[in-house]
Amino acid sequence: MDQTLLNIGFGSTVVSDRVVAIVSPNSAPMKRLKDEARKEKRLIDATHGRRTRSIIVMDSNHVVLSAIQAETVSQRYALLKESA
């Protein structure tokens, strides 16, 4: 099985087939989601010390933080799905 990797910035990637949602981190529910994931050790911080600009929810219930805008990650995801 060929797994396509989605670039989420600064050399970090996730398996695109496992992505459930790509969201902006600005709303209160998304902040709550991030805090709960941190508390439950399900948070993966791929920001490399930069500001969180998107939150990627995986099918494993892990929450991945990225410093790339949610719109940009979504466009990359759409391009991967088109080429597959």
C-alpha positions in Angstrom: 0.0 0.0 0.0 1.5 3.3 -1.1 1.1 6.0 1.6 1.2 9.6 0.3 2.7 12.1 2.7 1.3 15.6 3.2 3.9 18.3 3.8 2.9 20.3 6.9 5.9 22.6 6.9 9.6 22.6 8.0 10.3 19.1 6.9 7.3 17.6 8.8 4.8 15.3 7.0 1.7 13.3 7.9 0.1 10.4 6.0 -2.6 12.1 3.9 -5.1 9.2 4.1 -5.2 9.5 7.9 -6.2 13.2 7.9 -9.7 13.8 9.2 -9.7 17.7 9.3 -7.5 20.7 8.7 -8.7 23.6 10.8 -7.7 27.1 11.9 -6.6 27.3 15.6 -8.3 30.6 16.4 -11.7 29.5 17.8 -12.4 28.6 21.4 -13.4 24.9 20.5 -10.1 24.4 18.6 -8.2 25.8 21.6 -10.1 23.4 23.8 -9.3 20.5 21.4 -5.6 21.4 21.5 -5.6 21.6 25.3 -7.4 18.3 25.8 -5.0 16.6 23.3 -2.0 18.0 25.2 -3.5 16.7 28.6 -4.1 13.3 27.1 -0.7 13.1 25.4 -2.2 13.0 21.9 -0.7 16.3 20.8 2.1 16.5 18.2 3.7 19.9 17.9 5.3 20.3 14.4 5.5 24.1 14.6 9.3 24.1 15.3 8.7 26.9 17.9 6.7 29.1 15.6 3.1 30.3 16.0 0.4 27.6 15.4 -1.5 28.5 12.2 -3.3 25.2 11.6 -4.5 22.2 13.5 -4.6 18.8 11.8 -6.9 16.1 13.3 -5.9 12.6 12.5 -8.0 9.4 12.4 -6.0 8.1 15.3 -7.4 11.0 17.4 -4.0 12.6 17.4 -3.9 16.4 17.0 -1.0 17.8 15.0 0.0 21.5 15.2 1.5 23.2 12.1 3.0 26.7 11.6 1.6 26.7 8.0 -1.8 28.4 7.3 -4.7 26.0 7.3 -5.6 27.2 3.8 -2.2 26.3 2.5 -2.2 22.9 4.1 -5.7 22.3 2.6 -4.5 23.3 -0.9 -1.6 20.9 -0.6 -4.0 18.1 0.5 -6.3 18.8 -2.4 -3.4 18.7 -4.9 -2.3 15.3 -3.4 -5.8 13.9 -3.8 -6.1 15.2 -7.4 -2.8 13.5 -8.4 -3.6 10.2 -6.7 
